[in-house]
Amino acid sequence: MPVRLKKLIGTVIIVALVIVYALVATTIATYRLAESEWYVHLLYFLFTGVLWVVPAMFVIRWMERPPKNKQA
């Protein structure tokens, strides 16, 4: 797969991941943490704010992998 196509696909995946992840994390916080103390909110958003990096890291690693050489 060409490098430019791989980077385009990876970029679209990361943007979609961030949007979906933010919506899910906020929805969970709204329904589960509505009556919680401020420090529970702080810890939750610190944790979920960093957690999205894990799947993004795998996508970026895939994007940066050099293309396989085709031998004819």
HELIX and SHEET records of a PDB file:
HELIX    1   1 VAL A    3  ARG A   32  1                                  30    
HELIX    2   2 TRP A   38  LEU A   51  1                                  14    
HELIX    3   3 VAL A   53  GLU A   64  1                                  12    
END                                                                             
